[in-house]
Amino acid sequence: MDNTPQPSASYHHGDLYNALIEAGITLLQEEGVSALTLRKVAGRAKVSHAAPYRHFADKHALLAAIAQQGFQTLTATMQDAVNKHGGSPRQQLLAIGEHYVQFGITHPAHLNLMFGEVLQQENDTLHEVARASFNVLLNAVTHAQQAGILKAGNSRQMAVSMWSMVHGLTVLKGLRLAEQGDSELKEYVGGMLEQLLEGLATSN
């Protein structure tokens, strides 16, 4: 008897694609990137082994799509941080950093994939969504400069410095921070960002 899972009749074009992405993210979190295969993703999504090939030519294409979804989620998370502190450019920058670290320690395997080898491949769509995440920070830096919170200068370099510090903190301290509560996380990350912002602040 053939026990191969069959695609549900409810799966339409977009539904199948998203179901495969979600199944891939779950497997990535549970078993890591090396264990992720199209066959395993199909099994987790409860569709036939051939179904993933309707959307993904190979494993790398699936990984690129998972990374893309990660950047889209990160962008939305960072933009939400900005929206919550619309009247304070400084608080916007602090909140972006805190949200970034929270994303990283909640989804460490996803973050590693997003900034790993898959991002080095030629993929215009993935690069575009990655830049969208960076642009949220860049716009916040520019806003802070215009408000006189940060000194004038190359806003892109400032944004890269902030991104590098927060990303490095996430990678190096992620496991330790994950054991702390939200208030402790906010205090720790906020303190690091405060030090960086002080160095970039306008002189009195």
LOPAFI-956469 format. One line per 8 residues: number of its first residue (from 1); for each residue x, y, z of C-alpha. Coordinates in nm, 2 decimals, decimal comma. Last residue first. Layout:
<recs>
NUM) X Y Z  ...
</recs>
This chain:
<recs>
204) 2,71 7,01 2,30  2,85 6,75 2,07  2,61 6,56 1,84  2,58 6,19 1,93  2,77 5,92 1,76  2,97 5,81 2,06  2,67 5,84 2,29  2,47 5,63 2,04
196) 2,72 5,34 2,08  2,71 5,36 2,46  2,33 5,37 2,45  2,32 5,07 2,22  2,51 4,86 2,47  2,29 4,97 2,76  1,97 4,91 2,56  2,09 4,55 2,49
188) 2,14 4,47 2,85  1,83 4,66 2,99  1,60 4,52 2,72  1,72 4,17 2,77  1,68 4,20 3,15  1,32 4,33 3,10  1,23 4,05 2,85  1,35 3,78 3,08
180) 1,69 3,61 3,06  1,78 3,26 2,94  1,77 3,37 2,57  2,03 3,63 2,66  2,29 3,37 2,73  2,22 3,18 2,41  2,22 3,49 2,20  2,54 3,65 2,34
172) 2,78 3,60 2,06  2,54 3,59 1,77  2,30 3,86 1,90  2,58 4,09 2,01  2,75 4,06 1,67  2,42 4,15 1,50  2,37 4,45 1,73  2,73 4,57 1,68
164) 2,73 4,52 1,31  2,39 4,68 1,26  2,49 4,99 1,46  2,82 5,02 1,26  2,64 4,97 0,93  2,39 5,24 1,02  2,66 5,48 1,10  2,84 5,41 0,78
156) 2,51 5,46 0,59  2,45 5,79 0,76  2,78 5,93 0,65  2,81 6,25 0,85  2,61 6,48 1,07  2,60 6,40 1,44  2,32 6,21 1,59  2,03 6,35 1,79
148) 2,00 6,67 1,58  1,65 6,58 1,45  1,79 6,55 1,10  2,06 6,31 1,22  1,80 6,10 1,41  1,58 6,08 1,09  1,89 5,97 0,89  1,96 5,70 1,15
140) 1,60 5,58 1,14  1,60 5,57 0,76  1,92 5,36 0,77  1,77 5,12 1,03  1,46 5,06 0,81  1,68 5,05 0,51  1,88 4,75 0,65  1,57 4,54 0,65
132) 1,47 4,65 0,30  1,83 4,57 0,19  1,77 4,20 0,28  1,44 4,20 0,09  1,63 4,32 -0,22  1,92 4,08 -0,18  1,67 3,79 -0,17  1,49 3,91 -0,48
124) 1,81 3,96 -0,67  1,95 3,62 -0,60  2,31 3,55 -0,70  2,45 3,36 -0,41  2,62 3,52 -0,11  2,29 3,53 0,08  2,26 3,15 0,08  2,61 3,12 0,23
116) 2,50 3,26 0,56  2,33 3,57 0,68  1,97 3,45 0,64  2,06 3,09 0,74  2,22 3,21 1,06  1,91 3,42 1,14  1,68 3,12 1,08  1,88 2,89 1,30
108) 1,88 3,15 1,58  1,50 3,22 1,57  1,41 3,35 1,92  1,76 3,47 2,00  1,78 3,65 1,66  1,43 3,80 1,67  1,49 3,94 2,02  1,82 4,08 1,92
100) 1,66 4,26 1,63  1,37 4,39 1,84  1,61 4,54 2,10  1,82 4,70 1,83  1,52 4,85 1,65  1,39 4,97 1,99  1,71 5,16 2,07  1,71 5,32 1,73
92) 1,34 5,43 1,76  1,40 5,55 2,12  1,66 5,79 1,98  1,44 5,91 1,70  1,16 5,99 1,95  0,81 6,09 1,83  0,74 5,78 1,62  0,83 5,53 1,90
84) 0,59 5,25 1,83  0,62 5,29 1,46  1,00 5,25 1,47  0,97 4,92 1,66  0,70 4,80 1,42  0,94 4,88 1,13  1,20 4,65 1,30  0,96 4,36 1,33
76) 0,83 4,41 0,98  1,18 4,41 0,84  1,27 4,10 1,04  0,97 3,92 0,91  1,05 4,01 0,55  1,41 3,91 0,62  1,31 3,57 0,75  1,07 3,51 0,45
68) 1,36 3,58 0,22  1,58 3,33 0,41  1,31 3,07 0,37  1,29 3,14 0,00  1,67 3,11 -0,04  1,66 2,78 0,15  1,40 2,65 -0,08  1,60 2,75 -0,39
60) 1,91 2,58 -0,24  1,71 2,26 -0,18  1,63 2,23 -0,55  1,41 2,36 -0,83  1,16 2,50 -0,58  0,79 2,59 -0,66  0,63 2,29 -0,83  0,93 2,09 -0,71
52) 0,79 2,10 -0,36  0,50 1,87 -0,47  0,71 1,57 -0,59  0,74 1,42 -0,25  0,36 1,43 -0,21  0,21 1,66 0,05  0,18 1,64 0,43  0,37 1,97 0,49
44) 0,61 1,78 0,72  0,65 1,51 0,46  0,71 1,76 0,18  0,97 1,93 0,39  1,15 1,61 0,46  1,16 1,53 0,09  1,28 1,88 0,00  1,57 1,83 0,24
36) 1,67 2,00 0,57  1,92 1,80 0,78  2,21 2,03 0,70  2,01 2,34 0,78  1,93 2,25 1,14  1,71 1,98 1,30  1,44 2,15 1,49  1,46 2,52 1,38
28) 1,53 2,43 1,02  1,26 2,17 1,02  1,01 2,43 1,14  1,13 2,68 0,89  1,10 2,43 0,61  0,74 2,34 0,71  0,65 2,71 0,71  0,81 2,76 0,36
20) 0,63 2,45 0,23  0,30 2,56 0,36  0,36 2,91 0,20  0,42 2,76 -0,14  0,13 2,52 -0,11  -0,11 2,80 -0,02  0,00 3,02 -0,30  -0,08 2,77 -0,57
12) -0,39 2,62 -0,41  -0,39 2,35 -0,14  -0,74 2,27 -0,02  -0,73 1,94 -0,22  -0,46 1,82 0,02  -0,15 1,69 -0,14  -0,09 1,32 -0,09  0,12 1,16 0,18
4) 0,31 0,86 0,05  0,16 0,55 0,23  0,13 0,34 -0,09  0,00 0,00 0,00
</recs>
